[in-house]
Amino acid sequence: MDKRRRNKIIRNLIIAVVLVVALVVILKIACRPPAPPDIEARELRPGNIVSTVSADGELRALDQVDISAEVVAKVEKVYVEEGDEVEKGQLLCVLDADEYRSQRDLYRSQLEQAKADYERGKALFEESLISEADFEGRRTTYEVAQARLEQSEDDLAKTRIYTPISGRVVRVEVEEGETVVMGTMNNAGTVMFTVGDLSAMQAEIYVDETDVANVAIGQPAVVTLDAMPDVEFEAVVSAIGYMPATATDAVSSEVTEFEVVLDLGDADARLRPGMTASAEITTAVRENVVTSPLQALGKNDVDGKMRDTVFVLDGGRVKLTPVKIGISDGTNTEITEGLEYGQVVITGPYKELRKLRDGDIVESVVIEGDKEWSDETAEGPGISARGLMHAIPHRR
């Protein structure tokens, strides 16, 4: 046998040996029994549940007004700046009044003429020298002239803009020389100033429709601001909108939201209208009640109806137990019926929890760092804390 052929045979033998060894290893791994799954559980103890609703919005002054133009005119003089303190009735700005003054003078002259004509007609009518229709016409002309003069005087007065409340000027939207317009049915008038009483502030937030039913007047809340994330302001719900917020008002127009107003308890000089605010409203509190982790709850068919259920360790088996739930804090849920203190509920992991069935046997349980529980001690594990349990579930 030549050398080349001998080397080829040796190489083939080596490859065959390696394949056989690999096959043996794979078979051993495949035939190895699966490791028991890790199942998390918790003993039920008395606990407190605080249900909250969270929402975002912005700050505004408790007493805040937008002052708009009521006539069309050019701004002649502005007397205040943003941040100025003002008293109720203080003059904020003056508009060009020449046109309205001329109009008033014209209507005043027309009124004097109409009044003289009316008085002459009255005397003639009493002497039966003119008809009743002629006299009524003169009286109507006189009354129209009176109304026109009153309207012109009102328009002239509106060229002087005063603040209706005391507070701080938080916004100035006009400059001298700018023309302002009054509002109409289809168009809003020019907002010239915003004045607010900053001694009392509110948070105007927008609550999702799924949560607003749980919000009520008088509920306490905590407000935080993006500008001061480490400071919490206590607040109280003072108003709840009955109609959904419009797309221009709501923070997000993709969902239906309702406006909720919170009165802040403390006045802070650093607060400004328009600051972005986040609020957490406490809607319900339960003390010393049976609570279960949310992950322990599921929906299962019980007697032909879908019910809220948990799996309870009972006498070495997993028992599917229907329950009635109350409020939730996002981590734990109040159990109003179906469970008692001291019972042990399985909380996960989800991939193992979803495989469990009513009556599955738990052969052995080891509380991590605590006691061991098996079939021989199935009457009560005495679990004192949440821990990992190594369990092997079997069907009946």
BALOBA-1460 file (C-alpha; in Angstrom, 3 decimals):
// residues 396
<rec num="1" residu="m" x="0.000" y="0.000" z="0.000"/>
<rec num="2" residu="d" x="1.490" y="3.274" z="-1.023"/>
<rec num="3" residu="k" x="1.954" y="6.129" z="1.392"/>
<rec num="4" residu="r" x="-0.721" y="8.364" z="-0.146"/>
<rec num="5" residu="r" x="-3.440" y="5.737" z="0.191"/>
<rec num="6" residu="r" x="-2.465" y="4.993" z="3.791"/>
<rec num="7" residu="n" x="-2.756" y="8.687" z="4.776"/>
<rec num="8" residu="k" x="-6.170" y="8.904" z="3.208"/>
<rec num="9" residu="i" x="-7.402" y="5.892" z="5.219"/>
<rec num="10" residu="i" x="-6.050" y="7.360" z="8.461"/>
<rec num="11" residu="r" x="-7.753" y="10.707" z="7.772"/>
<rec num="12" residu="n" x="-11.082" y="9.017" z="7.117"/>
<rec num="13" residu="l" x="-10.789" y="7.039" z="10.359"/>
<rec num="14" residu="i" x="-10.138" y="10.219" z="12.341"/>
<rec num="15" residu="i" x="-13.172" y="11.922" z="10.786"/>
<rec num="16" residu="a" x="-15.346" y="8.908" z="11.587"/>
<rec num="17" residu="v" x="-14.202" y="8.863" z="15.227"/>
<rec num="18" residu="v" x="-14.927" y="12.578" z="15.606"/>
<rec num="19" residu="l" x="-18.406" y="12.123" z="14.134"/>
<rec num="20" residu="v" x="-19.176" y="9.245" z="16.481"/>
<rec num="21" residu="v" x="-18.051" y="11.245" z="19.525"/>
<rec num="22" residu="a" x="-20.111" y="14.232" z="18.441"/>
<rec num="23" residu="l" x="-23.153" y="12.019" z="17.936"/>
<rec num="24" residu="v" x="-22.777" y="10.546" z="21.429"/>
<rec num="25" residu="v" x="-22.545" y="14.041" z="22.990"/>
<rec num="26" residu="i" x="-25.622" y="15.241" z="21.100"/>
<rec num="27" residu="l" x="-27.615" y="12.192" z="22.172"/>
<rec num="28" residu="k" x="-26.645" y="12.698" z="25.813"/>
<rec num="29" residu="i" x="-27.730" y="16.344" z="25.683"/>
<rec num="30" residu="a" x="-30.987" y="15.474" z="23.939"/>
<rec num="31" residu="c" x="-31.830" y="12.728" z="26.418"/>
<rec num="32" residu="r" x="-30.969" y="14.812" z="29.471"/>
<rec num="33" residu="p" x="-34.159" y="15.577" z="31.463"/>
<rec num="34" residu="p" x="-35.176" y="19.260" z="31.406"/>
<rec num="35" residu="a" x="-34.235" y="21.371" z="34.393"/>
<rec num="36" residu="p" x="-37.151" y="22.275" z="36.594"/>
<rec num="37" residu="p" x="-38.497" y="25.752" z="35.799"/>
<rec num="38" residu="d" x="-38.029" y="28.658" z="38.196"/>
<rec num="39" residu="i" x="-41.397" y="29.879" z="39.437"/>
<rec num="40" residu="e" x="-41.832" y="33.072" z="41.429"/>
<rec num="41" residu="a" x="-44.353" y="33.260" z="44.227"/>
<rec num="42" residu="r" x="-45.442" y="35.558" z="46.997"/>
<rec num="43" residu="e" x="-47.250" y="35.192" z="50.292"/>
<rec num="44" residu="l" x="-50.274" y="37.442" z="50.584"/>
<rec num="45" residu="r" x="-49.997" y="39.965" z="53.386"/>
<rec num="46" residu="p" x="-51.965" y="43.076" z="54.386"/>
<rec num="47" residu="g" x="-51.000" y="46.025" z="52.235"/>
<rec num="48" residu="n" x="-51.997" y="49.484" z="51.137"/>
<rec num="49" residu="i" x="-53.099" y="50.412" z="47.624"/>
<rec num="50" residu="v" x="-53.056" y="53.973" z="46.333"/>
<rec num="51" residu="s" x="-54.690" y="54.391" z="42.923"/>
<rec num="52" residu="t" x="-53.547" y="57.402" z="40.911"/>
<rec num="53" residu="v" x="-54.196" y="59.068" z="37.561"/>
<rec num="54" residu="s" x="-51.346" y="60.819" z="35.764"/>
<rec num="55" residu="a" x="-51.673" y="63.577" z="33.167"/>
<rec num="56" residu="d" x="-49.779" y="66.514" z="31.671"/>
<rec num="57" residu="g" x="-50.667" y="70.116" z="30.971"/>
<rec num="58" residu="e" x="-49.503" y="73.595" z="31.896"/>
<rec num="59" residu="l" x="-49.754" y="76.245" z="34.588"/>
<rec num="60" residu="r" x="-52.017" y="79.261" z="34.500"/>
<rec num="61" residu="a" x="-52.940" y="81.961" z="36.958"/>
<rec num="62" residu="l" x="-56.083" y="81.321" z="38.978"/>
<rec num="63" residu="d" x="-57.429" y="84.718" z="37.884"/>
<rec num="64" residu="q" x="-56.121" y="85.347" z="34.376"/>
<rec num="65" residu="v" x="-57.633" y="87.374" z="31.524"/>
<rec num="66" residu="d" x="-56.765" y="88.010" z="27.903"/>
<rec num="67" residu="i" x="-57.480" y="91.607" z="26.965"/>
<rec num="68" residu="s" x="-58.493" y="91.930" z="23.313"/>
<rec num="69" residu="a" x="-59.178" y="94.854" z="21.021"/>
<rec num="70" residu="e" x="-62.837" y="95.861" z="20.625"/>
<rec num="71" residu="v" x="-62.287" y="98.419" z="17.838"/>
<rec num="72" residu="v" x="-60.072" y="98.726" z="14.778"/>
<rec num="73" residu="a" x="-57.339" y="101.277" z="15.407"/>
<rec num="74" residu="k" x="-53.607" y="101.900" z="15.511"/>
<rec num="75" residu="v" x="-51.759" y="101.562" z="18.826"/>
<rec num="76" residu="e" x="-50.702" y="105.036" z="19.857"/>
<rec num="77" residu="k" x="-49.063" y="104.468" z="23.255"/>
<rec num="78" residu="v" x="-48.280" y="101.414" z="25.435"/>
<rec num="79" residu="y" x="-47.785" y="102.165" z="29.125"/>
<rec num="80" residu="v" x="-46.766" y="98.752" z="30.531"/>
<rec num="81" residu="e" x="-44.228" y="96.030" z="29.941"/>
<rec num="82" residu="e" x="-44.220" y="92.297" z="30.677"/>
<rec num="83" residu="g" x="-43.723" y="91.686" z="34.378"/>
<rec num="84" residu="d" x="-45.240" y="95.001" z="35.533"/>
<rec num="85" residu="e" x="-47.609" y="94.902" z="38.489"/>
<rec num="86" residu="v" x="-50.924" y="96.604" z="37.705"/>
<rec num="87" residu="e" x="-54.010" y="97.556" z="39.692"/>
<rec num="88" residu="k" x="-57.575" y="97.022" z="38.563"/>
<rec num="89" residu="g" x="-58.645" y="99.906" z="36.304"/>
<rec num="90" residu="q" x="-55.083" y="100.944" z="35.418"/>
<rec num="91" residu="l" x="-54.531" y="102.278" z="31.886"/>
<rec num="92" residu="l" x="-52.515" y="99.822" z="29.758"/>
<rec num="93" residu="c" x="-52.470" y="101.537" z="26.369"/>
<rec num="94" residu="v" x="-54.177" y="104.125" z="24.173"/>
<rec num="95" residu="l" x="-55.305" y="103.629" z="20.570"/>
<rec num="96" residu="d" x="-55.514" y="106.306" z="17.896"/>
<rec num="97" residu="a" x="-58.910" y="107.908" z="18.581"/>
<rec num="98" residu="d" x="-59.070" y="110.666" z="15.933"/>
<rec num="99" residu="e" x="-61.523" y="108.808" z="13.708"/>
<rec num="100" residu="y" x="-63.787" y="107.833" z="16.585"/>
<rec num="101" residu="r" x="-63.649" y="111.342" z="18.051"/>
<rec num="102" residu="s" x="-64.667" y="112.881" z="14.711"/>
<rec num="103" residu="q" x="-67.468" y="110.362" z="14.387"/>
<rec num="104" residu="r" x="-68.705" y="111.217" z="17.857"/>
<rec num="105" residu="d" x="-68.707" y="114.948" z="17.076"/>
<rec num="106" residu="l" x="-70.641" y="114.312" z="13.856"/>
<rec num="107" residu="y" x="-73.301" y="112.227" z="15.602"/>
<rec num="108" residu="r" x="-73.538" y="114.827" z="18.350"/>
<rec num="109" residu="s" x="-74.350" y="117.521" z="15.792"/>
<rec num="110" residu="q" x="-76.879" y="115.245" z="14.096"/>
<rec num="111" residu="l" x="-78.507" y="114.581" z="17.454"/>
<rec num="112" residu="e" x="-78.838" y="118.298" z="18.201"/>
<rec num="113" residu="q" x="-80.456" y="118.854" z="14.806"/>
<rec num="114" residu="a" x="-82.785" y="115.875" z="15.218"/>
<rec num="115" residu="k" x="-83.738" y="117.001" z="18.709"/>
<rec num="116" residu="a" x="-84.677" y="120.513" z="17.510"/>
<rec num="117" residu="d" x="-86.691" y="119.055" z="14.620"/>
<rec num="118" residu="y" x="-88.451" y="116.648" z="16.990"/>
<rec num="119" residu="e" x="-89.385" y="119.424" z="19.449"/>
<rec num="120" residu="r" x="-90.781" y="121.617" z="16.624"/>
<rec num="121" residu="g" x="-92.743" y="118.695" z="15.296"/>
<rec num="122" residu="k" x="-94.104" y="117.953" z="18.748"/>
<rec num="123" residu="a" x="-95.426" y="121.504" z="19.102"/>
<rec num="124" residu="l" x="-96.961" y="121.419" z="15.612"/>
<rec num="125" residu="f" x="-98.541" y="118.004" z="16.245"/>
<rec num="126" residu="e" x="-100.158" y="119.287" z="19.435"/>
<rec num="127" residu="e" x="-101.669" y="122.092" z="17.361"/>
<rec num="128" residu="s" x="-102.798" y="119.512" z="14.775"/>
<rec num="129" residu="l" x="-100.710" y="121.274" z="12.120"/>
<rec num="130" residu="i" x="-98.834" y="118.113" z="11.029"/>
<rec num="131" residu="s" x="-99.897" y="114.525" z="10.678"/>
<rec num="132" residu="e" x="-99.165" y="111.812" z="13.219"/>
<rec num="133" residu="a" x="-96.983" y="110.007" z="10.669"/>
<rec num="134" residu="d" x="-94.844" y="113.124" z="10.197"/>
<rec num="135" residu="f" x="-94.444" y="113.490" z="13.952"/>
<rec num="136" residu="e" x="-93.524" y="109.768" z="14.429"/>
<rec num="137" residu="g" x="-90.911" y="110.080" z="11.698"/>
<rec num="138" residu="r" x="-89.270" y="113.012" z="13.469"/>
<rec num="139" residu="r" x="-89.272" y="111.122" z="16.773"/>
<rec num="140" residu="t" x="-87.695" y="108.043" z="15.172"/>
<rec num="141" residu="t" x="-84.961" y="110.164" z="13.612"/>
<rec num="142" residu="y" x="-84.267" y="111.694" z="17.013"/>
<rec num="143" residu="e" x="-84.053" y="108.294" z="18.740"/>
<rec num="144" residu="v" x="-81.720" y="106.899" z="16.038"/>
<rec num="145" residu="a" x="-79.461" y="109.918" z="16.453"/>
<rec num="146" residu="q" x="-79.345" y="109.291" z="20.192"/>
<rec num="147" residu="a" x="-78.363" y="105.646" z="19.659"/>
<rec num="148" residu="r" x="-75.654" y="106.569" z="17.151"/>
<rec num="149" residu="l" x="-74.121" y="109.068" z="19.551"/>
<rec num="150" residu="e" x="-74.125" y="106.562" z="22.406"/>
<rec num="151" residu="q" x="-72.448" y="103.955" z="20.155"/>
<rec num="152" residu="s" x="-69.813" y="106.425" z="18.988"/>
<rec num="153" residu="e" x="-69.044" y="107.445" z="22.564"/>
<rec num="154" residu="d" x="-68.691" y="103.757" z="23.495"/>
<rec num="155" residu="d" x="-66.319" y="103.156" z="20.564"/>
<rec num="156" residu="l" x="-64.282" y="106.201" z="21.574"/>
<rec num="157" residu="a" x="-64.028" y="104.894" z="25.151"/>
<rec num="158" residu="k" x="-62.725" y="101.564" z="23.835"/>
<rec num="159" residu="t" x="-59.639" y="103.282" z="22.442"/>
<rec num="160" residu="r" x="-58.363" y="103.448" z="26.016"/>
<rec num="161" residu="i" x="-57.489" y="99.958" z="27.309"/>
<rec num="162" residu="y" x="-57.705" y="99.298" z="31.071"/>
<rec num="163" residu="t" x="-56.996" y="96.134" z="33.063"/>
<rec num="164" residu="p" x="-60.123" y="94.537" z="34.577"/>
<rec num="165" residu="i" x="-58.153" y="92.852" z="37.387"/>
<rec num="166" residu="s" x="-55.140" y="93.473" z="39.573"/>
<rec num="167" residu="g" x="-52.081" y="91.332" z="38.987"/>
<rec num="168" residu="r" x="-49.033" y="91.073" z="36.796"/>
<rec num="169" residu="v" x="-48.763" y="91.666" z="33.061"/>
<rec num="170" residu="v" x="-47.590" y="88.264" z="31.856"/>
<rec num="171" residu="r" x="-47.833" y="88.951" z="28.142"/>
<rec num="172" residu="v" x="-47.722" y="92.007" z="25.861"/>
<rec num="173" residu="e" x="-48.635" y="91.213" z="22.267"/>
<rec num="174" residu="v" x="-48.738" y="94.688" z="20.698"/>
<rec num="175" residu="e" x="-46.315" y="97.457" z="19.849"/>
<rec num="176" residu="e" x="-46.821" y="101.132" z="19.185"/>
<rec num="177" residu="g" x="-47.809" y="101.742" z="15.575"/>
<rec num="178" residu="e" x="-49.399" y="98.326" z="15.149"/>
<rec num="179" residu="t" x="-53.033" y="98.114" z="14.043"/>
<rec num="180" residu="v" x="-55.347" y="95.986" z="16.154"/>
<rec num="181" residu="v" x="-58.712" y="94.568" z="15.125"/>
<rec num="182" residu="m" x="-61.820" y="93.551" z="17.018"/>
<rec num="183" residu="g" x="-63.136" y="90.003" z="17.017"/>
<rec num="184" residu="t" x="-65.931" y="88.807" z="14.748"/>
<rec num="185" residu="m" x="-67.995" y="85.643" z="14.598"/>
<rec num="186" residu="n" x="-65.356" y="83.910" z="12.453"/>
<rec num="187" residu="n" x="-62.168" y="85.633" z="13.559"/>
<rec num="188" residu="a" x="-60.774" y="86.283" z="17.018"/>
<rec num="189" residu="g" x="-59.797" y="89.813" z="17.855"/>
<rec num="190" residu="t" x="-56.232" y="90.861" z="18.561"/>
<rec num="191" residu="v" x="-55.155" y="89.740" z="22.044"/>
<rec num="192" residu="m" x="-53.199" y="92.728" z="23.299"/>
<rec num="193" residu="f" x="-52.336" y="91.836" z="26.900"/>
<rec num="194" residu="t" x="-52.626" y="88.959" z="29.337"/>
<rec num="195" residu="v" x="-52.899" y="89.881" z="33.007"/>
<rec num="196" residu="g" x="-52.875" y="87.298" z="35.781"/>
<rec num="197" residu="d" x="-52.982" y="87.231" z="39.552"/>
<rec num="198" residu="l" x="-49.898" y="85.082" z="40.228"/>
<rec num="199" residu="s" x="-50.584" y="84.871" z="43.957"/>
<rec num="200" residu="a" x="-52.719" y="81.800" z="43.178"/>
<rec num="201" residu="m" x="-51.872" y="79.297" z="40.437"/>
<rec num="202" residu="q" x="-53.635" y="76.409" z="38.726"/>
<rec num="203" residu="a" x="-52.495" y="73.447" z="36.675"/>
<rec num="204" residu="e" x="-54.636" y="72.824" z="33.623"/>
<rec num="205" residu="i" x="-54.119" y="69.176" z="32.653"/>
<rec num="206" residu="y" x="-55.707" y="66.827" z="30.146"/>
<rec num="207" residu="v" x="-56.858" y="63.413" z="31.407"/>
<rec num="208" residu="d" x="-57.500" y="60.445" z="29.134"/>
<rec num="209" residu="e" x="-61.132" y="59.380" z="28.780"/>
<rec num="210" residu="t" x="-60.331" y="55.990" z="30.341"/>
<rec num="211" residu="d" x="-59.242" y="57.687" z="33.576"/>
<rec num="212" residu="v" x="-61.436" y="60.773" z="33.880"/>
<rec num="213" residu="a" x="-64.371" y="58.782" z="35.316"/>
<rec num="214" residu="n" x="-62.242" y="58.089" z="38.418"/>
<rec num="215" residu="v" x="-61.420" y="61.779" z="38.985"/>
<rec num="216" residu="a" x="-63.616" y="63.817" z="41.346"/>
<rec num="217" residu="i" x="-63.692" y="67.336" z="42.761"/>
<rec num="218" residu="g" x="-61.645" y="67.628" z="45.949"/>
<rec num="219" residu="q" x="-59.216" y="64.773" z="45.277"/>
<rec num="220" residu="p" x="-55.601" y="65.520" z="46.280"/>
<rec num="221" residu="a" x="-52.845" y="65.717" z="43.683"/>
<rec num="222" residu="v" x="-49.133" y="66.353" z="43.350"/>
<rec num="223" residu="v" x="-47.845" y="68.635" z="40.582"/>
<rec num="224" residu="t" x="-44.280" y="68.740" z="39.255"/>
<rec num="225" residu="l" x="-42.840" y="71.109" z="36.691"/>
<rec num="226" residu="d" x="-40.248" y="70.545" z="33.994"/>
<rec num="227" residu="a" x="-38.574" y="73.738" z="35.188"/>
<rec num="228" residu="m" x="-38.324" y="72.436" z="38.782"/>
<rec num="229" residu="p" x="-38.354" y="68.617" z="38.590"/>
<rec num="230" residu="d" x="-37.236" y="68.143" z="42.198"/>
<rec num="231" residu="v" x="-40.038" y="70.248" z="43.715"/>
<rec num="232" residu="e" x="-43.521" y="68.856" z="44.349"/>
<rec num="233" residu="f" x="-46.528" y="71.132" z="44.738"/>
<rec num="234" residu="e" x="-49.644" y="69.938" z="46.538"/>
<rec num="235" residu="a" x="-52.887" y="70.577" z="44.678"/>
<rec num="236" residu="v" x="-56.607" y="69.784" z="44.734"/>
<rec num="237" residu="v" x="-58.976" y="69.012" z="41.860"/>
<rec num="238" residu="s" x="-61.234" y="72.051" z="41.459"/>
<rec num="239" residu="a" x="-62.930" y="71.512" z="38.090"/>
<rec num="240" residu="i" x="-63.520" y="68.720" z="35.568"/>
<rec num="241" residu="g" x="-64.539" y="69.360" z="31.979"/>
<rec num="242" residu="y" x="-67.725" y="67.756" z="30.660"/>
<rec num="243" residu="m" x="-66.770" y="67.965" z="26.985"/>
<rec num="244" residu="p" x="-63.575" y="66.671" z="25.356"/>
<rec num="245" residu="a" x="-60.800" y="69.191" z="24.954"/>
<rec num="246" residu="t" x="-60.433" y="70.567" z="21.442"/>
<rec num="247" residu="a" x="-57.419" y="69.678" z="19.332"/>
<rec num="248" residu="t" x="-55.956" y="73.157" z="19.842"/>
<rec num="249" residu="d" x="-56.247" y="72.905" z="23.627"/>
<rec num="250" residu="a" x="-55.315" y="69.296" z="24.283"/>
<rec num="251" residu="v" x="-51.726" y="68.194" z="24.666"/>
<rec num="252" residu="s" x="-52.345" y="65.328" z="22.195"/>
<rec num="253" residu="s" x="-55.124" y="65.371" z="19.618"/>
<rec num="254" residu="e" x="-54.763" y="61.642" z="18.860"/>
<rec num="255" residu="v" x="-56.782" y="60.582" z="21.924"/>
<rec num="256" residu="t" x="-59.911" y="61.862" z="23.630"/>
<rec num="257" residu="e" x="-58.972" y="63.921" z="26.677"/>
<rec num="258" residu="f" x="-60.857" y="66.010" z="29.202"/>
<rec num="259" residu="e" x="-59.630" y="69.175" z="30.879"/>
<rec num="260" residu="v" x="-59.087" y="68.943" z="34.641"/>
<rec num="261" residu="v" x="-58.113" y="71.970" z="36.729"/>
<rec num="262" residu="l" x="-55.984" y="71.663" z="39.868"/>
<rec num="263" residu="d" x="-55.610" y="74.458" z="42.428"/>
<rec num="264" residu="l" x="-52.052" y="74.670" z="43.760"/>
<rec num="265" residu="g" x="-51.831" y="75.170" z="47.490"/>
<rec num="266" residu="d" x="-48.572" y="77.128" z="47.694"/>
<rec num="267" residu="a" x="-47.787" y="80.328" z="45.854"/>
<rec num="268" residu="d" x="-44.188" y="80.312" z="44.614"/>
<rec num="269" residu="a" x="-42.643" y="83.380" z="43.041"/>
<rec num="270" residu="r" x="-40.839" y="81.155" z="40.535"/>
<rec num="271" residu="l" x="-44.069" y="79.868" z="38.991"/>
<rec num="272" residu="r" x="-45.025" y="81.240" z="35.604"/>
<rec num="273" residu="p" x="-48.143" y="80.736" z="33.479"/>
<rec num="274" residu="g" x="-47.441" y="78.387" z="30.591"/>
<rec num="275" residu="m" x="-44.913" y="76.199" z="32.438"/>
<rec num="276" residu="t" x="-45.209" y="72.529" z="31.498"/>
<rec num="277" residu="a" x="-46.745" y="70.575" z="34.373"/>
<rec num="278" residu="s" x="-47.198" y="66.892" z="35.220"/>
<rec num="279" residu="a" x="-49.771" y="65.863" z="37.796"/>
<rec num="280" residu="e" x="-50.589" y="62.726" z="39.727"/>
<rec num="281" residu="i" x="-54.104" y="62.655" z="41.179"/>
<rec num="282" residu="t" x="-54.884" y="60.275" z="44.039"/>
<rec num="283" residu="t" x="-58.256" y="58.779" z="43.123"/>
<rec num="284" residu="a" x="-58.600" y="56.067" z="45.807"/>
<rec num="285" residu="v" x="-56.784" y="54.660" z="48.867"/>
<rec num="286" residu="r" x="-57.214" y="51.229" z="50.469"/>
<rec num="287" residu="e" x="-55.404" y="50.334" z="53.713"/>
<rec num="288" residu="n" x="-54.693" y="46.896" z="55.187"/>
<rec num="289" residu="v" x="-56.304" y="44.950" z="52.366"/>
<rec num="290" residu="v" x="-55.365" y="41.739" z="50.557"/>
<rec num="291" residu="t" x="-53.148" y="42.678" z="47.634"/>
<rec num="292" residu="s" x="-51.759" y="40.617" z="44.790"/>
<rec num="293" residu="p" x="-49.039" y="41.473" z="42.277"/>
<rec num="294" residu="l" x="-50.484" y="42.365" z="38.898"/>
<rec num="295" residu="q" x="-48.442" y="39.680" z="37.154"/>
<rec num="296" residu="a" x="-50.192" y="36.981" z="39.195"/>
<rec num="297" residu="l" x="-53.571" y="37.858" z="37.686"/>
<rec num="298" residu="g" x="-54.930" y="36.357" z="34.517"/>
<rec num="299" residu="k" x="-58.164" y="35.671" z="32.663"/>
<rec num="300" residu="n" x="-59.406" y="32.080" z="32.611"/>
<rec num="301" residu="d" x="-62.633" y="30.217" z="31.958"/>
<rec num="302" residu="v" x="-64.344" y="29.312" z="35.232"/>
<rec num="303" residu="d" x="-67.704" y="27.550" z="34.989"/>
<rec num="304" residu="g" x="-68.212" y="28.852" z="31.475"/>
<rec num="305" residu="k" x="-67.363" y="32.472" z="32.279"/>
<rec num="306" residu="m" x="-64.131" y="34.412" z="31.820"/>
<rec num="307" residu="r" x="-63.002" y="35.444" z="35.301"/>
<rec num="308" residu="d" x="-60.034" y="37.126" z="36.932"/>
<rec num="309" residu="t" x="-57.948" y="34.317" z="38.402"/>
<rec num="310" residu="v" x="-54.686" y="33.517" z="40.204"/>
<rec num="311" residu="f" x="-52.802" y="30.264" z="40.791"/>
<rec num="312" residu="v" x="-52.506" y="29.367" z="44.484"/>
<rec num="313" residu="l" x="-50.229" y="26.700" z="46.002"/>
<rec num="314" residu="d" x="-52.576" y="24.358" z="47.889"/>
<rec num="315" residu="g" x="-51.594" y="20.945" z="49.291"/>
<rec num="316" residu="g" x="-48.816" y="20.321" z="46.806"/>
<rec num="317" residu="r" x="-50.875" y="21.317" z="43.794"/>
<rec num="318" residu="v" x="-51.517" y="24.440" z="41.773"/>
<rec num="319" residu="k" x="-55.097" y="25.604" z="42.294"/>
<rec num="320" residu="l" x="-56.780" y="27.979" z="39.846"/>
<rec num="321" residu="t" x="-58.688" y="30.430" z="42.020"/>
<rec num="322" residu="p" x="-61.243" y="33.002" z="40.736"/>
<rec num="323" residu="v" x="-61.031" y="36.406" z="42.440"/>
<rec num="324" residu="k" x="-62.697" y="39.789" z="42.434"/>
<rec num="325" residu="i" x="-60.403" y="42.777" z="42.121"/>
<rec num="326" residu="g" x="-60.597" y="46.369" z="43.306"/>
<rec num="327" residu="i" x="-58.280" y="49.281" z="42.657"/>
<rec num="328" residu="s" x="-54.706" y="49.041" z="41.399"/>
<rec num="329" residu="d" x="-51.569" y="51.127" z="41.795"/>
<rec num="330" residu="g" x="-49.894" y="49.799" z="38.664"/>
<rec num="331" residu="t" x="-47.869" y="47.206" z="40.598"/>
<rec num="332" residu="n" x="-50.342" y="45.555" z="42.972"/>
<rec num="333" residu="t" x="-54.098" y="45.043" z="42.860"/>
<rec num="334" residu="e" x="-56.641" y="44.930" z="45.666"/>
<rec num="335" residu="i" x="-58.334" y="41.525" z="46.016"/>
<rec num="336" residu="t" x="-61.847" y="41.980" z="47.387"/>
<rec num="337" residu="e" x="-62.940" y="38.325" z="47.175"/>
<rec num="338" residu="g" x="-61.307" y="34.949" z="46.680"/>
<rec num="339" residu="l" x="-58.032" y="35.162" z="48.637"/>
<rec num="340" residu="e" x="-56.946" y="35.487" z="52.245"/>
<rec num="341" residu="y" x="-53.803" y="36.534" z="54.070"/>
<rec num="342" residu="g" x="-51.133" y="33.843" z="54.172"/>
<rec num="343" residu="q" x="-51.979" y="32.157" z="50.896"/>
<rec num="344" residu="v" x="-49.150" y="31.830" z="48.372"/>
<rec num="345" residu="v" x="-49.827" y="32.930" z="44.798"/>
<rec num="346" residu="i" x="-47.629" y="32.215" z="41.797"/>
<rec num="347" residu="t" x="-46.448" y="35.425" z="40.176"/>
<rec num="348" residu="g" x="-44.307" y="34.243" z="37.278"/>
<rec num="349" residu="p" x="-42.329" y="34.207" z="35.191"/>
<rec num="350" residu="y" x="-44.973" y="34.663" z="32.526"/>
<rec num="351" residu="k" x="-43.630" y="31.944" z="30.195"/>
<rec num="352" residu="e" x="-44.003" y="29.410" z="33.042"/>
<rec num="353" residu="l" x="-47.206" y="30.867" z="34.452"/>
<rec num="354" residu="r" x="-49.005" y="30.516" z="31.135"/>
<rec num="355" residu="k" x="-48.200" y="26.778" z="31.057"/>
<rec num="356" residu="l" x="-49.778" y="26.020" z="34.434"/>
<rec num="357" residu="r" x="-53.123" y="24.276" z="34.702"/>
<rec num="358" residu="d" x="-55.442" y="23.733" z="37.617"/>
<rec num="359" residu="g" x="-54.274" y="20.696" z="39.588"/>
<rec num="360" residu="d" x="-50.635" y="20.657" z="38.459"/>
<rec num="361" residu="i" x="-48.484" y="18.961" z="41.108"/>
<rec num="362" residu="v" x="-45.507" y="20.793" z="42.579"/>
<rec num="363" residu="e" x="-42.962" y="18.155" z="43.576"/>
<rec num="364" residu="s" x="-40.471" y="20.393" z="45.298"/>
<rec num="365" residu="v" x="-40.132" y="24.036" z="46.191"/>
<rec num="366" residu="v" x="-37.055" y="25.734" z="47.508"/>
<rec num="367" residu="i" x="-37.389" y="29.234" z="48.876"/>
<rec num="368" residu="e" x="-34.218" y="31.016" z="47.969"/>
<rec num="369" residu="g" x="-32.268" y="31.573" z="51.163"/>
<rec num="370" residu="d" x="-35.148" y="30.236" z="53.264"/>
<rec num="371" residu="k" x="-37.046" y="27.007" z="53.918"/>
<rec num="372" residu="e" x="-37.565" y="24.050" z="51.594"/>
<rec num="373" residu="w" x="-41.043" y="22.766" z="50.784"/>
<rec num="374" residu="s" x="-41.934" y="19.429" z="49.181"/>
<rec num="375" residu="d" x="-44.823" y="16.972" z="49.028"/>
<rec num="376" residu="e" x="-44.059" y="15.765" z="52.551"/>
<rec num="377" residu="t" x="-44.487" y="19.302" z="53.933"/>
<rec num="378" residu="a" x="-47.239" y="20.378" z="51.588"/>
<rec num="379" residu="e" x="-49.620" y="21.477" z="54.307"/>
<rec num="380" residu="g" x="-47.825" y="24.795" z="54.833"/>
<rec num="381" residu="p" x="-44.501" y="26.130" z="53.616"/>
<rec num="382" residu="g" x="-44.336" y="29.014" z="56.064"/>
<rec num="383" residu="i" x="-43.085" y="31.367" z="53.387"/>
<rec num="384" residu="s" x="-41.946" y="34.620" z="54.891"/>
<rec num="385" residu="a" x="-40.775" y="36.526" z="51.855"/>
<rec num="386" residu="r" x="-40.931" y="36.560" z="48.085"/>
<rec num="387" residu="g" x="-38.477" y="34.116" z="46.572"/>
<rec num="388" residu="l" x="-37.668" y="31.822" z="43.677"/>
<rec num="389" residu="m" x="-39.222" y="28.355" z="43.879"/>
<rec num="390" residu="h" x="-37.834" y="25.494" z="41.822"/>
<rec num="391" residu="a" x="-40.916" y="23.500" z="40.838"/>
<rec num="392" residu="i" x="-41.728" y="20.622" z="38.512"/>
<rec num="393" residu="p" x="-45.354" y="20.899" z="37.377"/>
<rec num="394" residu="h" x="-47.137" y="17.643" z="36.463"/>
<rec num="395" residu="r" x="-50.637" y="17.014" z="35.178"/>
<rec num="396" residu="r" x="-53.022" y="14.911" z="37.268"/>
